Amino acid sequence: MNIPAHIQHSCQQAQSAYFQQQYAWGLQLLQPIAHAYPHWFEVQNLYGALLERTGQYPAAIAAFEAALIQRPDDVGICGNLARCYLQNGDFEQAWQLYQRALSQPINHQPDILKFAGLAASRTEEHDAAIRIWQDYLRLRPYDAQTHYNIAASQQALGDTAAARSAYQKALRLDPRHELAQMNFLFNEHYDSHSSPAAIAALTRDLGRALAQSIQPYTHWLSPCRADKTPLRIGLVSPDLHEHPVGYFLSGLLEHSQPDTLQWLAFSDCQTQQLSPWAQALHSRF
């Protein structure tokens, strides 16, 4: 392909912009070239990467598909395209592409395994996800997020003992991993090895850990009004009934002072017959 020197120079600038995380500038340079040269593999690949970095996933998919047509056996491009489908919410298409990529040697591209496992889990293929993530951990054994992912899939399969072990590995590597802390506690309710006392201790530990990042209000952001009318607080929820949300709200509403706080509720669920408990909850709004 005979490419003018100034075009090649713009491509080099766009690549430099990518590595310097100046994605918008790179796109500005490369967009007209990508449109003018739809069969230029390197340009379409870089164009797709820039679009992905700016969250333009449908356009990135089109660019990576154009690149894949040129090199259908390129594992890297297949992985890039699958990742964009994954981020765009098309989990089935992403999983199919990752299976295609994993049918070939991935060489030094372990992140394909990491995202392939995610695509498998999003399509409820948890056994496949666990196997893929275990392969990834052989290359990067200290990745706390992947241990967490394995635990979540094991929990989804009902294997609470295996999930327990994997959550503990994730937390040893990253003690501040909040999702691992929360889901580990949730899993313990279903694991026969846990006692009520152990679960209570874990709950208190999690409460203290979450409270550390919370800054209490020292003043209200809205200006005080001279007439001292109550602060109106609106809640939107489909769970204003026998649900953890309803249970926690019940105590809060019961002990609120109506002269300082006025609660309003907007229930975004279908109209249903309310139990006496839910009617009592609603009467507090």
N, C-alpha and C positions, 0 to 999 in steps of 0.2 A: 504494500500500500504506500503510495507516494504522498507523503504528508508535508505541506509547507512548513518551513522552519518556524514561522511565528505561531502556527497552531501547536507544534510540538512544545514550544516555549510556554504557551498558555497551559498546556497539560502538565508540564513540570511545576509551574506555579500552583496549579490546583492541587497537585499531589503534596507539595510543600505545605499548602494551607491546611490540608487534611491532617498531616502529622502535627501541625501547630494548633490543631483544634479550632481553626478559623473556618468553620464549615460553611457559613453563609457566603464568605468571600470565595471559597473554592467552588461553590455552586454557581456563583455569578460568572466565574471564569469558564466553567466546564459545560454549563447547560447548552449554549449554542453549538458547541463542538459535538456533544452527545447527540443532539438532534440532527446534525449534519452528517455524522458518521455512525449510523446505527449498527454497523457490522464491525466496529473497532472494539475488540474484546476488552483491552485494557481501559479504554475510556468508559465503556458501559459498566465495568466492574467498579471503577472509582466513582462514577456518577451514582451508582446504586449505594455505595458506602456513604457518600455525602448526604444523599437523600435520607438514608436510614438514620444517620446521626442527627438530622433535623426533624425526625419524627414523621416524615412523609412516606409512610410505608407502602401505600398502593403504587406510588411512582417508583419507589425503590424496587418493588417487586417486578415492575415492568422492565426496569433497567437490568436487573439480575437475570430475568428470563431471557432478555436479548443476549446477554453474555453467555448464558448456558446453552443457547442454540449454537453458538460458535464452538463451545467446548463442552459437549454433553457429559464427558467423563471427568470433569474437573470437580473434585470433592469439595474444594473450598467454595466455589461458586454455588454448588448445591446446598452447602451448609448456610451460606449467606442468604440465599433465597428462602430456605426453610425458616431461618431465624426471623426474617421479615414477616412471613406468614404467621409465625407464632406471635410476634408482637402486634400483628394486626388482628389477632383473635381467630384466625382460621386454623384451628388446632389439627383438624383432620388432614388438611393439605400439608401442614408442616410435618406431621408425623410420617406421612407417605414419603416426603422428600428426605427426611432423616433416615428412614429405612433404606432408601436408595443410596444415600451417602455411606451408611454403615456397611453396605454390601461390598465396599471397596476399602483398601487400606487408607486409613486417615493420616498416617505418618505422624507429623508433629503438630496436629491440630486437635488437642484434647478438648477444647471448648465445644467442638461438635458433639462430643459425648454428653457434656453437661446440658446443653440445650436440647439434645435429642431425648434425654431422660425427662426433661420438662414437658416436651411435646407428648411423649408417651403417657405421662401422668395426667395431662390435661384431657386426654381421650380415654381415661380410666384404664389404660393398659399398665397397671401398677407393677405387675410382675416384670414386664419388659423394662419399665423405668428403673426398677431396683437393680436389675442386672447391668444396665447401661451405666448407672451411677457408680456401681461397684467397680466396673472397669475404669471409670474416670478416677476413682480414689486410688487405684493402683499407681496412677501417674501423679496424682496430687492428693496425698493422704491427709493433709491438714486443712482441707477445705470444710469449714464448719457448716456452711450453707448446704453443701451436698449431703453431709451426714443428716442435717435437718430434713432435707428433701426425702431421703430414704426413710427416715422415721415417719414422716407424714404419709408416705405411700404404704408402709407397713401397717400403720394405724388404720388407713382406709381399708386394708385387706382384713382387718380384725386381729392381726398378730400383735397383741399388746406387749408381749414379752420382748419381741424383737424391736418394736418401736421404742420401748423403754431404754434398751441398750443404745440404740442409735441416737436418741435424744440426749442421753448422758454423754456420749462422745461429742456431740455438737456443743454441749454446754461446757465441757472441759476445754475445748478449743476456743470457745467464745462465750464466757460466762454472762455476758450482757445481751445475748441474743434473745430479745423479748418474745418473739414468736415461738422459739424453742422452749422458753420457760413456760409460756402459757399452754402450749399444746402438750408438753410433758406433764403438767399438772392435770390437764384434761384426761390424758391417757391413763394416769394413775387411778382415776376413778373406776376404770374397767379392768385394771390389772390385779390379779389375785394376790400378788406379792405385797401389795400396799395395804397398810393399816389406816384406819381413820386418823390416828394420831400423826402418822407420817404425812398424810394429805393435808391435815391442818397446818403442820409446820411448813410445808411447801407453800401453802396459800399465804401464810404470814410473810414468808421470805419474798414471794413474788410481789405482795403488796408493798413491802418496804422498797424493793427494787424499782417498781413503777413510780412510787411516790418521789423518788430522788430527782426525777426529771420534771416534776410538776412545780411550778412557781405559784405560790398562793397570791391571790389578788390583794393588793394593798389599797386599791381604790377602784371604783367603777369607771369604765371608759366613757359611759354616757354621763352628761352633766346632771347634777342633782337639781331637782325642781323644788321651788319654794313651797308648793302646796303639799309636799310630802306624799304624793300619791304612790301606790305600790309599783314596784318594778314589774312589768309584764313580761313573762317568759313563755314562748311558744315552743312546743315539742311536736315533731312529726315522726310517727312510728306506726308500723303495722302490728306492734306487739303489746298493745295496751290491754292485756288480758293475762291469763295464767301462763306467764312466760317470764324468764329472768328479768327482762326489762320491766314488766309490770310489777314483779315482786320487789325489785329494788326501788322503783318509783313510789310504791305504796308507803314505805317508811319515810321517804323524803317528804312526800306530800303531807303525811300525817303530822309531821313536826315542823312544817313551815308556818310562819306567821302571816296570816292573810293581810295584815295591815302593811307589810313590807314586800311581800311577793305574791303576785297573782299569776297562776298557771293556766295556760290554754293548751288544748290538745287538738291535733289534727291527725286522725287515724286514716292512713292510706291503705286500707284493706277493704274487702267486700263487706257489705253490711251482713252481720250475723247476729244470731240470738245470743245475748250476753248472759253469762252465769251471774248468780248473785254476787260473787266475789268481784267480777269485772264491773258490775254495775256500781258497787261500792267504790272501786277505784275511779271510775268515770265521774262519780259525784264530787270528787275532790278537785276537779278542774272547774 
